[in-house]
Amino acid sequence: MRKIILLATLLITAININADNLKEQLQKQNARLDAIESDINRLNNSIKQQHRTNLRLDATDKEIRAIQDSMHDNLGTLNERIIVIERTQSEDRISLKNDIKETNTHIATNLVKMDSRTMWGGILLLCTILGFSGYLYVKRRKDYTSMSEVRKAQDALQAAQSKMQEDSVKLDNQMLALMERQMSAAPAMVSTETDHSLALKVADEIVRIELNLSRMDASVKGYKQLAKAVERIKNNFQANGYEIIDMLGKPYNEGMKVVANFVPDETLKEGEQIITGVTKPQINYNGKMIQSAQITVSQNI
């Protein structure tokens, strides 16, 4: 009887121990499920925030392109005006030369016919000289006015170019600031595959901005601030494993994994091929290429 009671006691104790173990394992599984659900919610919020940022970036890019198109049209109008003024000035000069030649011929003919000893001859000569002098004065004033118009048009063109560059720099500064905020706010992804979409978009904009800066004067308002912002983002890229491959101005070779557009350039040495434009840069991540470059190659072949 005692053995039976002992066996029953041991059996009940074992059942209680197993129940406690199962309860503890169930609590651990529930904690893991809560952590996974929290990660999923955080990732969903991050994806939504990145989508909103991409929409704002696209809108800003469209605004930049619209401003550039408008200023390009204005520059075209100013260039046409300068061409018209220069053509008018050239025609005035030709007309002035012909008038001078005709007047000199007329004076020479009259001098042959005139009696230099008569008073009327002297008066006629004097009147002719005075008239010719007045004519030259009027012509020179007109020519001066044309030159002034050319200078005004050139000043207006230069002012428009400076304004366009300042507006472009201002918008690019705003875009980079927005990108920096997005890159800083993006959480670390708990995933087996990294999402590079934001990094690739930022890299494309950096290359475009660097190309614009290379064509600007450093005295343009906002130039230094924009250059520092570009350098700051490139350093941030490197710190996160990204690398933008610099190809502009470098020699081209057939082994490059790029999409190339070739244009002739007779100023290069025979057989020479130089990369003169980068539409999309080559991007490496941790030493591995994740975006191939789209380039323009000038060649003399």
C-alpha angles and dihedrals in degrees: 000000000000090000091054092050091048092050092049091050092051091048093051091048092051091049091051092049092051091048091052091049092050091049092051092049090049091053091051091050091050090051091051091049090051091051092049091049090050091052091049092051091048091050092049091051091048092051091050092049092049091050091053091048092050089053090052091048091051091050092050091048091052090050091052092050092048091053092047091050091049093049091046089057091049091051090050091053092049092049090052090051091051091050091052092049093048091049091050091048091051091050091049091053092050091048091049092052091050092048092050091049092048092048093049090051090049092050092049091051092049092047090057091053097042126094102230091205096060125091092225091057091054092047092049092049091049092049091049092051092047092048092049091048091052091048092052091048092054092046092050091050089052091048090049090051090053091050090050090053091051091051091048091050091048091049090049090050092050091047091050091050092050091048091049091051093047092050091047092050091048093052092045090052090052092048093050091049089053091048092049091053091049093048091049093047095047108105124222108275116238094212141111091234123051118227107231098176096105093043092051092049092049091047092053090052092048092055091048092050093047090052090051091048091052089059096047133081113249089233092070111118111262094013096119093044091052093047090052091048091052091049091048093053092046089054089049088051092054092048089056095049099264125128128189108209112224109223104152112120093006125125116264124229132185093243094067116113095227142117102244132193112198124211127179120247119178092188090074124084115269110278093012121136120190130180104237101166138034117198094171123011127227109254124199125193116200089341095311123109113243097168128031120218128254108209145169116231122199112205144174104208 
